[in-house]
Amino acid sequence: MRLTDFIVFYTMANFRRRTNDTSMRQSQLINSAFLAGMPVSFTLFIAVEIMCYHIFRVNIFDRSYLRLLFLVWVILISMLINYIYSKKKRYEYIISSEFKAFSLSINLGVTLCFLYFILSFLGLIGSAITVNALLTK
């Protein structure tokens, strides 16, 4: 949860830095939840790929319905993160004084979020290629 807190905190700080309009805060939080949901979804798909390989000896990325399943998965994870941060007031908690705040600069925090996104995406592709190579031996 701390990783999604990190992503939402710094993407919202970046949005706030760019625009001072508080009426757009809810849509910015939805965008932050989507941005946090993508690398989380990639990481979960890597775990599912590895489990399916070890248990069933199958590459789930060979399936034709994967694009639709992955799109639905990302949307559901993003909706769940949005629910947690909007409706359950998690975002208000992470910007409050009782939460141990993140101490990085906004630029460094956004850069780390971007690097996590890129690394999780490359890990997803790498795990699919690796499992495919292991299955063709």
N, C-alpha and C positions, 0 to 999 in steps of 0.2 A: 504494500500500500504506500510505502514511503516513496517508491519510484514513481508511481502515478501522481502522488502529491508534488514531487519535484517537477514533473512535466507540466502539470496544471498550474503550479505556482509561477514558474518562469514564463510559460506562454501567456498567462494572464498579465504578468508584469510587463511583458513585451507589448501586448495589446494596449494596456493602460498607458505605457510610455508613448505610444504612437498617437492615440486619441484620448482626449480627456472627456469624451461624451459618456456620461454614466448611464444614459438610457440604452446604450448598446451592450451593457454589461452581460445580460442574459445570453445574447447571441454570441458574445465573445467566450462565455463559459461553455456554450455548446460546441464552439469551434475548438476550444482547448480540450474538451472531453474527447472529441473526435481525434485530435492530434495525439492524445494520450492513449486512445484505444487502438490505434494502428500498431505501434511497436509492441504493445501488450498482446495483441492478436497474433502478430508475427511470432513472438516468443512462445505463446501457447501452441501455435501450429507446429513449431519446431519440436516441442515436447510430444505432441500427438504423432508427428511423423516418426520420431525415434521409438515411441511405444508401439506403433503399428508395425514397424520393421522388426522389433525384437519379439513381439508376440505373434503376429500373423504372417510375417515375412512378405509384406506387401508395401508397395510405394503408393501412398495415397495421392501423390501428385500426378499419377498416371491416369486418374479417373477424369472423365469428360465433364462431370458435374462439379468439379472442384471450384471453378471460377464463381459460380453462383453460390455455392456453399461458403466460400471464403468471403464473398461480399456480404452475405447474410450474417456471417460470424462477426465481421468487423463492425457492422451496423449494430448488432446486438450488444457487443462489448462496449461500444461507444455510448449506446443508450443507457447501459448499466452504470458506466462511469458518470454520465451526465446526471442520472438519478441520484447517485451517491453525493455528488458535489453540489447539485442544485437543491433537490428536495430534502435531502438529509442534512443539508447545511455543512457539509465537509469543507467547502471552500471558505466559509466564514471562520471555521475552526483553524484552518491552516494559515490564515492571515491574522488571527488573533494573537494576543500577547502570551497566552498559555501554551501555545504550540512552539516548539523549538524551531525557530525560523531558519531558513536557509541563508547562508551568509555570502554566497557568491554574487558577483556582479550580474546584471541582467544579460549582458552580452555573452558572458561565459556560460551562464545557465542555459540560455537558448542554444548556444553552440553544443553543449553537452547533450541536450535533448535531441538536436539534429543528428549528432554522431550516434546516439543510441538508436534512433530511427534507421539510419543507414546500416549500422552493424546488425540490427535485428533483421532487416530486409536481406542483407547479404547472407546472414546465417540461415535464413529460410531457404534461399536459393541453394546455398552450399549443402544444407542437409538433404535437400531433394536430390541433388546431383550425387552426393555421397551414397545415399541409400540406393539410388538407381545403379550406381557402379557396383555396389556390394551384391545387389540382386542379380546382376548379369554375369557374375563370376561363376 
